[in-house]
Amino acid sequence: MKNVWKDLVKIDVGDKIEKKGRFSYLSWSWAWQEVKERYPDATFKVHEDVVYPDNTVEVRVSVTIEGLTHMMWLPVMNNQNKAIQNPNARDISDARMRCWVKAIALHGLGLYIYAGEGVPQADHQEQPQMAPTPPPATAPPPAQDNGSEQFTNDRIQEIQSIQKLEELGQWEEYFSSGLDRLNEERPDLYAKIEHEFNKRKAML
């Protein structure tokens, strides 16, 4: 079996990022093309949407490469990354494509974007269970944001959408290294995530 993680995580996706408002997105068509060129048998599955009591919707997509399946969930959101009520078909479709790309990222492709990295790292642990984000020798000053704000916004949205304590624990384990780095570089942003995490944990 090929080392999928080692193959995909080293790819620089910087020139394939698309902008929508003030948020950045990785092109789903390019991401899937990169995967299929390397792993023709790769598949994906769109799972049944979850509709919450406030009429917001969460989409779920899984991607299987070389027998390994990763699933990602994502609320249907507007351009301010806030969950919207009664989303229409276009809203749901767009959310599924974003969720699809995030599921691909769990296999390595473009994951460094969600971990607040500027470029992919040259060396990574083999098939890690969380984002490989070792802290730099010298942290940049807060004024030179390297994606920390976006990372924080995404993590908070995910925390707010989690409905099970077990999923919250899995989320914490997966993003532990990225959160550690954020705590060193931007403790103010880390405190926001920690606050939302503890609040959600108490509710569950």
MODA-V696376 format. One record per pair of residues at least 4 apart in sequence whose C-alpha atoms are under 7 Angstrom apart, sorted by the first residue. I is the first residue (numbers start at 1). J is the second residue. D is the distance in Angstrom with one decimal. If there is no record, write none. Layout:
BEGIN
I/J/D ; I/J/D
END
This chain:
BEGIN
1/66/7.0 ; 3/7/6.3 ; 4/8/6.1 ; 4/107/6.9 ; 5/9/5.7 ; 5/107/5.6 ; 5/108/5.1 ; 5/126/6.9 ; 5/127/5.4 ; 6/10/6.7 ; 6/126/6.4 ; 8/108/5.0 ; 8/109/4.8 ; 9/108/4.1 ; 9/109/5.0 ; 9/110/6.6 ; 9/111/6.9 ; 9/120/6.9 ; 10/120/5.7 ; 10/121/6.6 ; 10/122/6.4 ; 11/109/6.6 ; 11/120/6.9 ; 12/119/6.7 ; 12/120/6.1 ; 13/17/6.8 ; 13/110/6.0 ; 16/26/6.0 ; 16/27/6.0 ; 17/24/6.3 ; 17/25/5.4 ; 17/26/4.4 ; 17/27/6.1 ; 18/24/5.6 ; 18/25/5.0 ; 18/26/5.8 ; 18/27/6.3 ; 19/23/5.8 ; 19/24/4.6 ; 19/25/6.1 ; 20/24/6.3 ; 21/79/6.6 ; 27/31/6.2 ; 28/32/6.1 ; 28/97/6.4 ; 28/101/5.6 ; 29/33/6.1 ; 30/34/6.2 ; 31/35/6.4 ; 31/101/6.9 ; 32/36/6.1 ; 33/37/6.0 ; 34/38/6.6 ; 35/39/5.7 ; 36/40/4.5 ; 36/42/6.3 ; 39/65/6.9 ; 42/64/5.7 ; 42/65/4.7 ; 42/66/6.8 ; 43/63/5.8 ; 43/64/5.3 ; 43/65/6.8 ; 44/62/5.5 ; 44/63/4.2 ; 44/64/6.0 ; 45/61/5.6 ; 45/62/5.2 ; 45/63/6.5 ; 46/60/6.2 ; 46/61/4.5 ; 46/62/6.6 ; 47/60/5.3 ; 47/61/5.7 ; 48/60/7.0 ; 49/57/6.7 ; 49/58/5.7 ; 49/59/4.8 ; 49/60/6.5 ; 50/57/5.6 ; 50/58/5.0 ; 50/59/6.5 ; 51/55/6.0 ; 51/56/6.0 ; 51/57/4.6 ; 51/58/6.5 ; 52/56/5.5 ; 52/57/6.2 ; 54/85/6.9 ; 55/85/5.1 ; 55/86/5.5 ; 56/83/6.3 ; 56/84/5.7 ; 56/85/4.5 ; 56/86/6.1 ; 57/75/5.8 ; 57/76/5.7 ; 58/73/6.7 ; 58/74/5.5 ; 58/75/4.1 ; 58/76/5.9 ; 59/73/5.7 ; 59/74/5.4 ; 59/75/6.1 ; 59/95/6.9 ; 59/96/6.1 ; 60/71/7.0 ; 60/72/5.7 ; 60/73/4.3 ; 60/74/6.5 ; 60/99/6.7 ; 61/71/5.6 ; 61/72/5.6 ; 61/73/6.6 ; 61/96/7.0 ; 61/99/6.1 ; 61/100/5.6 ; 61/103/6.7 ; 62/69/6.5 ; 62/70/5.4 ; 62/71/3.9 ; 62/72/6.2 ; 62/103/5.9 ; 63/69/5.5 ; 63/70/5.5 ; 63/71/6.4 ; 63/103/5.9 ; 63/104/6.2 ; 64/68/5.3 ; 64/69/4.1 ; 64/70/6.5 ; 65/69/6.6 ; 70/103/6.1 ; 70/106/6.5 ; 71/103/5.7 ; 72/99/6.2 ; 72/102/6.4 ; 72/103/5.0 ; 73/99/6.3 ; 74/99/5.8 ; 74/158/6.9 ; 75/83/5.9 ; 75/161/6.6 ; 76/83/5.6 ; 76/84/6.3 ; 76/91/6.5 ; 76/92/6.1 ; 76/95/5.4 ; 77/81/5.2 ; 77/82/5.0 ; 77/83/4.2 ; 77/84/5.4 ; 78/82/5.6 ; 78/83/6.6 ; 78/84/6.4 ; 87/91/5.6 ; 87/92/6.5 ; 88/92/6.4 ; 89/93/6.1 ; 90/94/6.1 ; 91/95/6.2 ; 92/96/6.2 ; 93/97/6.5 ; 94/98/6.4 ; 95/99/6.0 ; 96/100/5.9 ; 97/101/6.3 ; 98/102/6.4 ; 99/103/6.2 ; 100/104/6.3 ; 101/105/6.2 ; 102/106/6.5 ; 104/109/6.3 ; 105/109/4.7 ; 105/110/5.4 ; 105/111/4.7 ; 106/111/6.5 ; 111/115/6.5 ; 111/131/6.9 ; 112/116/6.4 ; 112/117/5.0 ; 112/119/6.9 ; 112/120/5.8 ; 113/117/5.5 ; 113/118/6.8 ; 114/151/5.9 ; 115/131/6.3 ; 115/133/6.8 ; 115/151/6.5 ; 115/178/5.3 ; 116/146/6.4 ; 116/147/4.8 ; 116/148/5.4 ; 116/151/5.6 ; 117/146/6.8 ; 117/147/6.9 ; 118/146/6.3 ; 124/132/6.6 ; 129/174/6.1 ; 130/173/6.9 ; 130/174/4.1 ; 130/175/5.7 ; 130/176/7.0 ; 130/177/7.0 ; 131/174/6.6 ; 131/175/6.0 ; 131/177/6.3 ; 131/178/6.3 ; 132/177/6.5 ; 133/177/5.6 ; 133/178/5.5 ; 133/181/6.9 ; 134/177/6.9 ; 134/181/6.9 ; 135/181/5.3 ; 139/185/5.7 ; 140/144/6.4 ; 140/185/7.0 ; 142/186/6.5 ; 147/151/6.1 ; 148/152/6.0 ; 148/182/7.0 ; 149/153/6.2 ; 150/154/6.1 ; 151/155/6.2 ; 152/156/6.1 ; 152/189/6.5 ; 152/193/6.7 ; 153/157/6.2 ; 154/158/6.3 ; 155/159/6.2 ; 156/160/6.2 ; 156/193/5.9 ; 156/196/6.6 ; 157/161/6.4 ; 158/162/6.4 ; 159/196/7.0 ; 159/197/6.3 ; 159/200/7.0 ; 160/200/6.8 ; 162/167/6.6 ; 162/168/6.4 ; 164/168/6.4 ; 164/204/6.4 ; 165/169/6.4 ; 165/201/6.7 ; 165/204/5.7 ; 166/170/6.4 ; 167/171/6.1 ; 168/172/6.2 ; 169/173/6.3 ; 170/174/6.1 ; 171/175/6.3 ; 172/176/5.7 ; 175/179/6.0 ; 176/180/6.1 ; 177/181/6.3 ; 178/182/6.2 ; 179/183/6.1 ; 179/190/6.9 ; 180/184/6.5 ; 181/185/6.2 ; 182/186/5.3 ; 182/187/6.6 ; 182/190/5.9 ; 183/187/4.4 ; 183/190/5.2 ; 186/190/6.3 ; 187/191/6.0 ; 188/192/6.8 ; 189/193/6.7 ; 190/194/6.1 ; 191/195/6.0 ; 192/196/6.4 ; 193/197/6.0 ; 194/198/6.1 ; 195/199/6.1 ; 196/200/6.1 ; 197/201/6.0 ; 198/202/6.2 ; 199/203/6.4 ; 200/204/6.3
END
